[in-house]
């Protein structure tokens, strides 16, 4: 009889930093009230893939519901394999601010940072 080793738990599909959660809370309470942030991966840029974010009224069929910091996000079913273990942050810089993604699945990014490949 052979023993099987226990399966490793997968990392969460997507998680948020506290800064991202604070910004999303503000958006949900203000201009995006009643909507949910939906994250997907599209084809664009030098490296081929890019993160896409839209506020939607209703989830699309197959969307994954992600709960973190008592907030809900939606992830496009087609993007789940690209995003496993990704951490969403919110950065404020001198000339720009916005959500950023740290994705352990990325193998590289284009020079301008607009797109990535896996």
N, C-alpha and C positions, 0 to 999 in steps of 0.2 A: 504494500500500500504506500502510495506516495503522498506526502503532505503538500498542500498548496499554500503558498505564501499569501498572506492577506493582501487584498488589493489596496493600493494607495488611493486615498480620496482625491478626487479632482479638485483643483483650486476653484474658487467661485468664478462664475462666468465673468462677472464684472463687479468691481467694488469702487467706492469713492473715497477720496480724502475728505477730511472735515471741511476744508476750503471749498471743495466742489459741492458738498452737501449744503453749505451755507448759501452759496450762490444759487443753487437749484431751488432751495426753499424760497429765496427772495423772488425768483422768477415765477414759481408756482403761486406765490401770494400776490403777485402784481400782474404784469402784462400777460402772463401765460396761465392765469387762474383757470382751473377746470380742464387743463390739458396735461399731457404726459410727454416727457422727453423720450423720443424713440431714436435709437442708435442703430445704424446700419453701416455696411461697408460697400462702397461703390468702386467702379473702375474709373480712374482719373490720374493724371499726372505722369511724371517720368517713370516712377517705380510701379505704377499699375493699380494700386489700391489706395483708397482714402476713407477717412472716417466721415460719416454723414450724420447730421443731427437735425431732427425736425420735431416740433411740438405738434402732437396729434390729439384729436378729440376721442378717438377710439383705437384700441389695438387692432392690428391686422391679424388675419388668420395665421396661427403658428407662432406669433410673437412670444418671446420668453419674458416673463415678468421678473425683474430683479428688484429685490428689497435690500436696501442698505441705508443706515442712518435714519430709519423710519420714513424713507422716501421710496417711491416706485419709479423705476425706469423700464422702458421696453427695449428689447433687443430683437432685431430682425432675425428670424430663424436661419436665414442663409448666412448670417454673420457670426453665428455662435462658434464655429470651429476656428475662425480667425481671432476671436476675442477672449478665449478662455484664459483667465488669470490677469486680464487687463485691469489697470487702476486708472480711474479718471480723476484728474485734478483740475483746479482752476488757478490760473496764473495771472498776476497783474504785473505788467512791465511798464517801462516809461512810456512807450508809444502804442501799446496794445494790451489787450487782456482777452482771456478766453479759456475754454476747456481744453485740456491736453490729455493725451493718453500715453501711458507707459505699458507697452504690450510685450510680454516675454516671448511671443511668437514671431515678432518682427525679425527679419534677417538683415534689413537695411532700409534706409530712407533716401529719398532724392535730396539733392543739395539744398533746395528751398524749404524742405520739410513738409511739403504739401501732400506727399504720398509715400507709401511704404510697400515692401514686398515681404512675402512669407516663404 
